[in-house]
Amino acid sequence: MAKKQRKYIFVVGGVLSGVGKGVATASLGAIFSAKGFRVTALKADPYINVDAGTMNPIEHGEVFVTDDGDETDQDIGNYERFLNADLGSVNYMTTGRVYLSVIEDERSMKYKGRCVQVVPDVPNEIIRRIEEAAQKRDADITTIEIGGTVGEYENILFLEAVRMMKLKSPGDVAVVLVSYLPVPSHLGEMKTKPTQHASRALNSAGIAADIIIARGPSELDRPRREKLAIFCGVRPENCISAPDVASIYEVPLKFEEQETGNNLLKILGLKRRSSNLKQWQDLVKKIHSAEKQVNIAVVGKYFGTGKYTLSDSYISVIEAVKHAAWHHGAKPVMDWIDSEAYESNSELVHDLSAYSGIIVPGGFGHRGVEGIIQAIRLAREKKIPYFGLCYGMQLASIEFARNVLGKHQANTVEIDPKTPYPIIHINPRQAKNVRENRYGGTMRLGAYDCALKKGSWTRKAYGSDKISERHRHRYEFNNEYREMVDHAGLRIVGVNPETDLVEIVELKDHPFFVGTQFHPEFKSRPMNPHPLFLAFVHAAMKRG
Ligand code: GLN
C-alpha cells in the first residue's frame, strides 16, 4: 500500500497576539473534519517552561489538562472543543520541552558523539514531534499553531522547522498567517501596513504565507484585499476576511463561506471537497435564538493585570457554561466577582442572591478564600444552585465543616498547615514533592475513574455509574472526616475506585449543590455539553 501523504498546515501570528489564532487554527481543523479528513492539531508554545503548569495563568491564560495528564496551553482546549476529540501530550510542545529532549538525547549518546547544534538539531526535534502527533492520529491533515507573533526572537526555531519541512516536501506544507488589521478611530479606515510588515518578517525567516487570515473589527473589503495580495504575495482569494463575530463558533462558517478549506486543499495539491457543517449551523442558530438570560456569578480571587481584568484563565469554565446554556435555549451571562470584597465588607455577599447560580472555579493559595467561603455559605443556606470545581469543592467541604459541623477552624492544609481539622489534607507523596520543591508536573493530573453512588443527583445527571474526569490538584478530601460529613448531609457521591479518594460531594435537600475534585469543564464540548454543567444550568434556570 502506498504510504499516506500527510499534509501539514502551519498557523503563525502577525502584528499582535490574542487575535484568535487558536480559534482560527481550531476552525480550520473543524472544516477539514467536516470534509471527512482525519485531522489532528498541535500547539508549539515558545516558552522555556516545560509545560503550562508552571506558567503564570494571568499572563498565559488557562492551564488546560489532557486525559493523559499534560498541563497545556488553553488552545489545546480550543482544538478539543472544535475537533470534538481528545488530544494528549503529543499535541503540545514548548521550547523547554523540545530542548529538554535534545539535551537528554545528547546525554544518552543518541547523536553518537557528534556536535549537537541549535540548527538543525532543535528544528529536527520539533519536526519529529509534529510527525509523531500526525502518526498517532493517522492524520491526513495536521495543523500546527506557533505561539507568539512572527518577528519575535522566541519562536524563530519553530519557524525554522517550518522552513525545513517546506524545503523537504513543498507540496505537503501550507502556511497561514493570522494577522490583525486595525481600524484606528481617528482614521476610520482599515490599515494593511502592519500585516505587510508581518509578511516581510515571515519572509525573512525564509517562509511565505499561502493564506492570510485578516482579523479585524470589520470585514476586509476589496481594495484592502487587493493591497494585501500585492504586498504580501498572496492570491486575493486567499486573503480571508475574519471580522469580530459574536461567538467563536461562527468562525468555521465564516471561513467556509470564503472557501478557505478548499483553497488550502488546492495549495496542498488535494481535490476540493464539500463540507458538512450542519452541526455548526445548528449550533450558531441555537446561540442566536437563545433569549432567556441565565445569570451566573463566578466567584474567585481577582485576576487583574494592571488596569485590566482577564477572564482567559477560566476559558473552559466559560465555554462549559455557554455550551450548557445554549443547549437549554438560554443566553448565559457570567459576572466575575472578586471574593476579596466580602472579606472587608461581609454585607456585600448578599448581592449574590440576585444570581441564578454560583460557580467557584479552581484556584490556589489563600487570597480571597475567606470571601469565597462566605459566598458558598450563602449558596448553601439560601439554596442558590452552586457548582464547585476543584478548589470550589474543597472550600465547600471546609464551609460545611465549619458552619454545619461546628468545626470553626476547619481548613485545607494548603492554607493552614496546622489546622486542628484538616478537612482537606495532603498525602505523603505530595508532601514530599512540596518539601523538595518538585512542583512541575507533579500534581494529581489527568483522567481518573470515579464510581458514582446510587440515588445521587450526580449519577442521574451523568446517566452512568462510572465516569472518567480530568484532575489538577495537590490536596485531597481527608477520608477521616468522610462519614461525619456524609451523615450531616454533604454526601460523598463519587469516589475513585482504586485509591478511594473523594471525587464528588453533593448536598442533600438543595436544588443543586455539587463540588467536584476534578475539572468537568475540560470535557465540555459545544456539540456535547457536560452533564453536570447541564444539570447546574438547568437548576439555575429554574431559580430564574
Ligand atoms: N489548590 C487546590 C489543590 O491543589 C485546588 C487546585 C485546583 O483548584 N485546581 O488541591
Boltz pocket constraint, residues with backbone or C-beta under 6 A from the ligand:
constraints:
  - pocket:
      binder: B
      contacts: [[A, 361], [A, 362], [A, 363], [A, 364], [A, 365], [A, 389], [A, 390], [A, 391], [A, 392], [A, 394], [A, 414], [A, 472], [A, 473], [A, 474], [A, 475], [A, 476]]
      max_distance: 6.0
